[in-house]
Amino acid sequence: MKNQCNEGPTGRHMMTEFNELFDFVVVGSGGGSMCASLIMREAGKSVLILEKTPLIGGTTARSGGVMWIPNNRFMKRDGIEDSLEKATTYLDNVVGDHNDTPGTSRERRHAYLTQGSEMVDFLVKQGIKLTRVNYWPDYYDERPGGSEQGRTVVAELFNANELGEWKQKLRPNFISMMSTLDEMLKLRFLKQSWEAKRIAVRFALRTVFAKLTGKHYVTAGAALQGRMFQAALRSNVEFRTESPVTELIVEDGAVKGIVTIKDGRPHRVGARLGVLVNAGGFAQNQAMRDKYQPGTSVKWTNTIEGDTGEMILEMMRHGAAIAQMEEMVGNQMSIAPGTEDNAVKEVVQGVTAAPHAILVDQTGQRYMNEAGSYMTYCQGMLERNRTVPAIPSWAIFDSQFIRKYMLAGTMPGANKPARWFTDGFLKKADMLEELADMVQIEPAALQATVERFNGFVAAGHDADFKRGDRAYDRWLGDPFHQPSASLGDIKEAPFYAMPVVPGDVGTYGGVVTDANARVLREDGSVIPGLYATGVSTASVMGRAYPGAGSSVGPSFVWGYVAGKHALTTS
């Protein structure tokens, strides 16, 4: 056993016994973990990343892998106007200042905006191939400082075979196709768009070429994390999978290391410069959900199996403050028969944002702009459900929708799985009144709601919720549908109904950290040696989701910030 001699704050010497010593120890391998490790390795420091599951990459690898980074180099490259001032105006307007969201102080927001673009530049210099999606509007683009073109940063397609023997350790993405996010966003209009048809041909040729040349391209979050994983391996970061961390080692209030499990036994690892916790949130922990997010379910999450919250609880055990625990990155879902146990649940974000569709509660009333951001959408469902039954809510659409658009992972067209109908997942009726009876809604109420919506369609404006007024609504809808990309009448039988629940891609609250990613106590003091990032923390975005990548982006940025700050303590 190796020993480390430390001097405490009183000047007395203490002996802490460790099995191993590293300069920096990272708990979890999601977004931000490898970013912090690359900072450390560039400075010549040793790094150990401990991942409790068998696979590397966390929920980030499974996700879209999008980072929301204002004023980034790719916006400048493409002539998209942005600035620190414009982004600050936007965040101040969307996120705001609230006493109950300490994760999003003005100091933290400023640090995020200044360090984010710097972080992207650092990764590019490390050889990470990044770019931007050409058009992905901010989710509140109509607000002051909003960007219609979008502030997204993504990774280029990655040949996972370049990882060699480590390839099998990279967590797969929810998209198995060898296509970029930009292409996938356009492929949904295969029936309407010649560009989408050309993309489909390009995708087919790329797939054939990859097979002929022995390449295996991965996309989205797997591409981002695959590239980060490769860079970290090249820089000699040490990775260990199936290595859960059971406790933090704290001495005189400072974190000195961790206890992990190795070969079935507790194994003490010291961290000279600090410990970074990036272990995800608690989306897979029903007890924590019941305490902090009543009415939500582990059955409705797309997080990985390891997202169980124990590291948040461990940091709390050592005095860490927590905040925003009731928030999650909502993602509306519809769980079709036979998919209940699937690791990846079907997200139906675009269904009720498309023409010829609406969302109603169990009384048959619309209650939101169905084209809002997925987080706002699910917040709306949960809030509505406190006074009116709204979980599940019902997506109501007609045959025009069925012909044109994908539904719950199926291609456009009326040929849906027979089990959807026999199990009652998808309701179908020739009359709206009959459909209302099938979902136990008062027929007159549903009829009135549809007629009111159709009136808005005819007028070209949603007077109730302004759906279709902003660029994001239109982007999420159908740009080929005229005169409105978002509004289309519901009048062609047969009519359909499908249940929608407030799912998620992660929780959004956790320990409170400062502008240097250091974990804070309830009194605002720092826990020395302890850093945190990702959804283990109270989000810098508070209770809002400003644009695509508002959880992955901060995970990377605060990992970068933590690594830089920890170097100043050496």
Residue pairs with C-beta under 8 A, 6 or more apart in sequence:
1 17
1 18
1 19
2 17
2 18
2 19
2 20
2 21
2 270
3 15
3 16
3 17
3 18
4 15
4 16
4 17
4 18
4 21
4 256
4 270
4 272
5 13
5 14
5 15
6 13
6 14
6 15
6 16
6 251
6 256
7 13
7 14
8 14
8 251
8 252
9 252
10 252
14 251
14 252
16 249
16 251
16 256
16 257
16 270
17 268
18 257
18 268
18 269
18 270
19 262
19 267
19 268
19 269
20 48
20 267
20 268
20 269
20 270
21 269
21 270
21 271
21 272
22 46
22 47
22 48
22 238
22 269
22 270
22 271
22 272
23 40
23 45
23 46
23 47
23 271
23 272
23 273
23 570
24 36
24 37
24 40
24 45
24 46
24 47
24 48
24 271
24 272
24 273
24 274
24 275
24 276
24 563
24 566
25 47
25 48
25 50
25 257
25 258
25 269
25 271
25 274
25 275
25 276
26 33
26 36
26 37
26 47
26 48
26 49
26 50
26 275
26 276
26 278
27 50
27 245
27 258
27 275
27 276
27 277
27 278
27 279
27 311
28 49
28 50
28 51
28 52
28 58
28 277
28 278
28 279
28 280
28 306
28 311
28 534
28 536
29 49
29 51
29 56
29 57
29 58
29 239
29 278
30 57
30 58
30 59
30 60
30 61
30 225
30 278
30 279
30 280
30 534
30 555
31 58
31 60
31 67
31 224
31 225
31 278
31 534
31 552
31 555
31 556
31 559
32 276
32 278
32 533
32 534
32 555
32 556
32 557
32 558
32 559
32 560
32 562
33 49
33 58
33 276
33 278
33 559
34 49
34 225
34 228
34 229
34 231
34 232
34 237
34 559
35 119
35 123
35 228
35 556
35 559
35 560
35 563
36 47
36 276
36 278
36 531
36 533
36 559
36 560
36 562
36 563
37 47
37 49
37 232
37 235
37 237
37 563
38 122
38 123
38 126
38 228
38 231
38 232
38 235
38 237
38 563
39 122
39 560
39 563
39 564
39 567
40 46
40 47
40 273
40 563
40 566
40 567
41 47
41 232
41 235
41 236
41 237
42 126
42 235
43 567
45 273
45 567
45 570
46 238
47 232
47 237
47 238
48 237
48 238
48 240
48 269
49 232
49 237
49 238
49 239
49 240
50 240
50 243
50 244
50 245
50 258
50 260
50 269
51 58
51 239
51 240
51 241
51 242
51 243
51 306
52 242
52 243
52 244
52 245
52 279
52 306
53 171
53 241
53 242
53 304
53 305
53 306
54 169
54 241
54 242
55 61
55 169
55 170
55 171
55 241
55 304
56 166
56 169
56 170
56 171
56 225
56 229
56 239
56 241
57 170
57 171
57 221
57 222
57 225
57 226
57 229
58 171
58 225
58 278
58 280
58 304
58 306
58 534
59 221
59 280
59 302
59 303
59 304
59 307
59 505
59 506
60 221
60 224
60 225
60 552
60 555
61 170
61 171
61 172
61 173
61 221
61 222
61 224
61 225
61 226
62 171
62 172
62 173
62 174
62 221
62 222
62 302
62 303
62 304
62 344
63 173
63 174
63 220
63 221
63 302
63 505
63 552
64 154
64 181
64 220
64 221
64 548
64 549
64 552
65 154
65 155
65 173
65 181
65 219
65 220
65 221
65 222
65 223
65 224
65 225
65 552
66 133
66 136
66 152
66 153
66 154
66 181
66 220
66 548
66 549
66 552
66 553
67 116
67 120
67 152
67 153
67 154
67 224
67 549
67 552
67 553
67 556
68 151
68 152
68 153
68 546
68 547
68 548
68 549
68 550
68 552
68 553
69 116
69 117
69 119
69 120
69 151
69 152
69 153
69 549
69 553
69 557
70 82
70 84
70 86
70 87
70 90
70 113
70 116
70 117
70 147
70 151
71 82
71 83
71 84
71 86
71 87
71 113
71 116
71 117
71 151
72 82
72 116
72 117
72 120
72 132
72 151
72 153
73 117
73 120
73 121
73 124
74 120
74 130
74 131
74 132
74 153
75 81
75 82
75 132
75 149
75 151
78 132
78 134
78 149
80 147
80 149
82 147
82 151
84 113
84 114
86 145
86 147
87 113
87 145
87 151
88 109
88 110
88 113
88 145
89 144
89 145
90 138
90 140
90 143
90 144
90 145
90 146
90 147
90 546
91 109
91 113
91 145
91 541
91 546
92 106
92 109
92 145
93 140
93 143
93 144
93 145
94 140
94 143
94 544
94 546
95 101
95 104
95 109
95 541
95 542
95 543
95 544
95 546
96 542
97 106
98 104
98 542
98 543
100 323
100 324
101 323
101 324
101 538
101 542
101 543
102 321
102 323
102 512
102 538
103 323
103 324
103 509
103 512
103 513
103 537
103 538
103 539
103 540
103 542
104 538
104 539
104 540
104 541
104 542
105 515
107 514
107 515
108 513
108 514
108 515
108 540
109 540
110 515
111 515
111 516
111 561
112 540
112 554
112 557
112 558
115 557
115 560
115 561
116 553
116 557
118 560
119 556
119 557
119 560
120 130
120 153
122 560
123 130
123 228
123 556
124 130
126 231
127 231
128 155
128 227
128 228
128 231
129 155
129 156
129 158
129 227
130 153
130 154
130 155
130 156
131 153
131 154
131 155
131 156
132 150
132 152
132 153
132 154
133 150
133 152
133 154
133 181
133 182
133 185
133 548
134 149
134 182
135 149
135 150
135 475
136 149
136 150
136 152
136 185
136 475
136 547
136 548
137 146
137 147
137 148
137 149
137 150
137 470
137 471
137 472
137 475
137 547
138 146
138 147
138 148
138 150
138 151
138 472
138 546
138 547
139 372
139 373
139 376
139 472
139 545
139 546
139 547
139 548
140 146
140 373
140 470
140 472
140 544
140 546
141 147
141 148
141 470
141 471
141 472
142 469
142 470
142 471
147 547
148 471
150 547
150 548
151 547
152 547
152 548
152 549
153 549
153 553
154 180
154 181
154 220
154 223
154 224
155 223
155 224
155 226
155 227
156 180
156 223
156 227
157 178
157 180
157 217
157 218
157 219
157 223
158 217
158 218
158 219
158 222
158 223
158 226
158 227
158 230
159 215
159 216
159 217
160 167
160 170
160 216
160 217
160 218
160 222
160 226
161 167
161 214
161 215
161 216
162 230
163 169
163 170
163 226
163 229
163 230
163 233
166 229
166 233
166 239
167 216
169 229
169 239
169 241
170 218
170 222
170 225
170 226
170 229
171 222
171 225
171 304
172 218
172 222
173 218
173 219
173 220
173 221
173 222
173 223
174 220
174 302
174 344
175 184
175 219
175 220
177 184
177 203
177 207
177 219
178 203
178 206
178 207
178 210
178 217
178 218
178 219
179 187
179 199
179 203
179 206
179 219
180 219
181 219
181 220
183 199
183 202
183 203
184 219
186 193
186 195
186 196
186 199
187 196
187 199
187 200
187 203
188 196
188 350
188 405
188 406
189 196
189 478
189 479
189 480
190 196
190 197
190 200
191 404
191 412
192 404
192 478
192 480
193 480
206 217
209 215
210 216
210 217
217 223
218 226
221 552
224 552
232 239
233 239
240 260
240 262
243 260
243 261
243 262
244 260
244 261
245 258
245 259
245 260
245 279
245 311
245 314
246 259
246 260
246 261
246 266
247 258
247 259
247 314
248 255
248 257
248 258
248 259
248 275
248 314
248 315
248 318
248 530
249 255
249 256
249 257
249 258
249 259
249 268
249 270
250 256
250 318
253 527
253 528
254 527
254 528
254 529
255 271
255 274
255 275
255 318
255 527
255 528
255 529
255 530
256 270
256 271
256 529
257 268
257 269
257 270
257 271
257 275
258 268
258 269
258 271
258 275
259 266
259 267
259 268
259 269
260 266
260 267
260 269
261 267
271 529
272 570
273 529
273 566
273 567
273 569
273 570
274 529
274 530
274 531
274 562
274 566
274 569
275 529
275 530
275 531
276 517
276 531
276 532
276 533
276 559
276 562
276 563
276 566
277 311
277 315
277 511
277 519
277 530
277 531
277 532
277 533
277 536
278 532
278 533
278 534
278 536
278 555
278 559
279 306
279 310
279 311
279 312
279 534
279 536
280 303
280 304
280 306
280 307
280 308
280 309
280 506
280 534
280 535
280 536
281 303
281 307
281 309
281 312
281 328
281 506
281 507
281 508
281 509
281 510
281 534
281 535
281 536
282 288
282 289
282 292
282 307
282 308
282 309
282 312
282 507
283 289
283 298
283 301
283 303
283 307
283 328
283 504
283 506
283 507
284 298
284 301
284 303
284 304
284 305
284 306
284 307
284 308
284 309
285 298
285 307
285 308
285 309
286 297
286 298
288 309
289 296
289 297
289 298
292 325
292 326
292 509
293 325
293 326
293 328
293 507
295 382
295 385
295 391
295 502
296 328
296 382
296 502
296 504
297 501
299 335
299 340
300 333
300 335
300 345
300 501
300 502
300 503
300 504
301 307
301 345
301 503
301 504
301 505
301 506
302 331
302 333
302 344
302 345
302 347
302 503
302 504
302 505
303 504
303 505
303 506
304 343
305 343
307 506
307 507
309 507
311 536
312 322
312 510
312 511
312 536
315 511
315 519
315 527
315 530
315 532
315 536
316 322
316 511
318 527
318 530
319 521
319 522
319 527
320 511
320 512
320 519
320 520
320 521
320 527
320 530
321 511
321 512
321 520
321 521
321 522
321 524
322 509
322 510
322 511
322 512
322 538
323 509
323 510
323 512
323 538
324 508
324 509
324 510
324 538
324 539
324 542
324 543
325 507
325 509
325 510
325 538
326 509
327 507
327 508
327 509
327 539
327 543
328 375
328 378
328 504
328 506
328 507
328 508
329 374
329 375
329 504
329 505
329 506
329 507
329 508
329 535
329 545
329 550
329 551
330 374
330 375
330 376
330 377
330 378
330 379
330 381
330 382
330 502
330 503
330 504
331 347
331 349
331 374
331 378
331 503
331 504
331 505
332 347
332 348
332 349
332 352
332 374
332 377
332 378
332 381
332 500
332 501
332 502
332 503
333 345
333 346
333 347
333 348
333 500
333 501
333 502
333 503
334 346
334 348
334 351
334 395
334 408
334 425
334 498
334 499
334 500
334 501
335 345
335 346
335 501
336 346
336 408
336 409
336 417
336 420
336 425
337 417
337 419
337 420
337 423
337 425
338 419
339 345
339 346
345 503
346 408
346 409
347 374
347 503
348 395
348 407
348 408
348 498
348 500
349 374
349 377
349 476
350 405
350 476
350 477
351 357
351 395
351 397
351 405
351 407
351 408
351 498
351 500
352 358
352 359
352 370
352 371
352 395
352 397
352 500
353 370
353 371
353 467
353 473
353 476
353 477
353 486
354 397
354 401
354 404
354 405
354 477
354 478
354 486
354 488
355 400
355 401
355 404
355 477
355 478
355 481
355 484
355 485
355 486
355 487
355 488
356 397
356 398
356 400
356 401
356 404
356 488
356 489
356 490
356 492
357 370
357 395
357 396
357 397
357 401
357 488
357 490
358 366
358 370
358 395
358 396
358 397
358 449
358 450
358 453
358 490
359 366
359 367
359 368
359 370
359 393
359 394
359 395
359 396
359 500
360 366
360 367
360 393
360 394
360 396
360 441
360 446
360 449
361 367
361 384
361 385
361 388
361 389
361 390
361 393
361 394
362 388
362 389
362 390
362 393
362 394
362 439
362 440
362 441
363 388
363 389
363 441
363 442
363 445
364 436
364 441
364 442
364 445
364 446
364 448
364 449
365 388
365 445
365 449
366 449
366 452
366 453
366 464
366 465
367 380
367 384
367 388
367 390
368 376
368 377
368 380
368 384
368 465
369 462
369 465
369 466
369 467
369 473
370 377
370 465
370 467
371 467
371 468
371 472
371 473
371 476
371 477
371 486
372 380
372 473
373 472
373 545
374 545
375 508
375 544
375 545
376 544
376 545
377 502
378 502
378 503
378 504
379 543
381 390
381 391
381 393
381 500
381 501
381 502
382 391
382 502
384 390
384 393
385 391
391 501
391 502
392 499
392 500
392 501
393 499
393 500
394 439
394 441
394 497
394 498
394 499
394 500
395 497
395 498
395 499
395 500
396 435
396 446
396 450
396 490
396 495
396 496
396 497
397 490
397 495
397 496
397 498
398 490
398 491
398 492
398 493
398 494
398 495
398 496
399 414
399 492
399 493
399 494
399 495
400 488
400 489
400 490
400 492
401 407
401 488
401 490
401 496
402 412
402 413
402 414
402 496
403 412
403 413
403 414
404 412
404 478
404 481
405 412
405 478
406 412
407 416
407 498
408 498
410 416
410 417
416 426
419 425
420 426
421 428
425 498
425 499
426 496
426 497
426 498
427 435
427 438
427 439
427 496
427 497
427 498
428 435
428 494
428 495
428 496
429 435
429 438
429 493
429 494
429 495
430 493
430 494
430 495
431 493
431 495
432 443
432 446
432 447
432 450
432 495
433 443
433 446
433 447
435 446
435 495
435 496
435 497
436 442
436 443
436 445
436 446
436 447
437 443
438 497
439 497
450 490
452 464
453 462
453 489
453 490
454 489
454 490
454 491
456 462
456 463
456 464
456 487
457 484
457 487
457 488
457 489
458 489
460 483
460 484
460 487
461 468
461 469
462 468
462 469
462 486
462 487
467 473
467 486
467 487
468 474
468 477
468 484
468 485
468 486
468 487
473 485
473 486
474 484
474 485
474 486
475 485
476 486
477 484
477 485
477 486
478 485
478 486
478 488
479 485
481 488
505 551
506 535
506 551
507 535
508 535
508 538
508 539
508 541
508 543
508 551
509 538
509 539
510 532
510 535
510 536
510 537
510 538
511 519
511 520
511 532
511 536
511 537
511 538
512 519
512 520
512 537
512 538
513 519
513 520
513 531
513 532
513 533
513 537
513 538
513 558
514 520
514 526
515 561
516 531
516 561
516 562
516 565
517 531
517 532
517 533
517 558
517 559
517 561
517 562
517 565
518 526
518 527
518 530
518 531
518 562
518 565
519 526
519 527
519 530
519 531
519 532
520 526
520 527
521 527
529 569
531 558
531 562
531 565
531 566
532 558
532 562
533 554
533 555
533 558
533 559
533 562
534 551
534 554
534 555
534 558
534 559
535 551
535 555
537 558
539 550
539 551
539 554
540 554
540 558
541 550
541 551
541 554
544 550
545 551
